Amino acid sequence: MKEAIDRLLEELSGLSCKTQKEVEEARVRFLGKKGEITRLFDEFRSFDKDMKREFGSKINALKNAAVAKIEELRSQAGSDDEAGASTQDLSMPGDQFELGSRHPVSIVRQQIVDIFRKVGYEVAEGPEIEDDYHVFEALNFPPNHPARDMQDTFFVSAGHLNPLLLRTHTSSVQVRTMEKMGLPIRVICPGRVFRNEAISARAHCIFHQVEGLYIDKGVTFADLKQAILMFAREMFGPETSIRMRPSYFPFTEPSSEVDVSCNICHGKGCNICKGTGWLEILGCGMVDPNVLKASGIDPNVYSGFAFGMGVERIAMLKWQVNDLRHYFENDIRFLREFSTAVEV
Ligand code: DAH
């Protein structure tokens, strides 16, 4: 037994293998079911107590040395591609790729766009860095309107007649569309907007809006009402009703703010609708004749309506998220909640 152990230890220490195949052959020779060390263990089992005491630790040391040597050789030997005997197990499961998902704001923006596309609206886009003319002047903002104030607007270049700024609303795309598109116009304009606001649960300096514009002969307030009702029911469910409250925007006359019946309590009053049963979703109105004229459209022949809504606001109402900041922080636990949200 002693000679056998010493001989095997010596053989092991001098062992070298070039390929994984050779390593595997060595493993079988020493440690396989009929390997030399396994055979020694069989012999050892028939020893009496004293003999076992004498050889127990030696034979175990031999086995450990063999296991360690085979491991060492396995990590050193080259791959067997050339030898044609791969030790790779091709049936092992692969590394999992994490599947991404759409951001909730993108999901809702796409839903809004799709609802209007179904009834014939085209998508129009415009620049995020705009000039004062397209954001304010052509939209009938009086020269000293507070929305032009430095407080609300990020200016890119200040000081001259038509300064560049980050658009504060997507209504600027209305103007660009009226300038370049033939009549009638029926567009939906999604985009990112910027306002110089402190970030809070209800406000952010960057957010998204979708603007709608429809201009043709004989468009009336009744058409506007119907378009908004259609949208509200598609977005919040067929039971939804709307309410229009008189409001003011420089670019529409008359103007209105629209509320939908609360989709949580169905009008009974809850903490989401602050007990009123109604949730404000957008601003709208009939395009002011001055706005049509500024873009070369004759208000005596054509009329139209416009509306604008905040995408984050619609998303907050739809999913009862009470803090706008969740949409910007990209916390993976929040985003995962929307990974199964289906699109219309
Ligand atoms: N531009 C407005 C805002 O950012 C939203 C809006 C209101 C757009 C009325 C419209 C409209 O087209 O008719 O607050």
Boltz pocket constraint, residues with backbone or C-beta under 6 A from the ligand:
constraints:
  - pocket:
      binder: B
      contacts: [[A, 168], [A, 169], [A, 170], [A, 171], [A, 211], [A, 212], [A, 249], [A, 251], [A, 252], [A, 256], [A, 282], [A, 283], [A, 284], [A, 285], [A, 306], [A, 307], [A, 308], [A, 309]]
      max_distance: 6.0
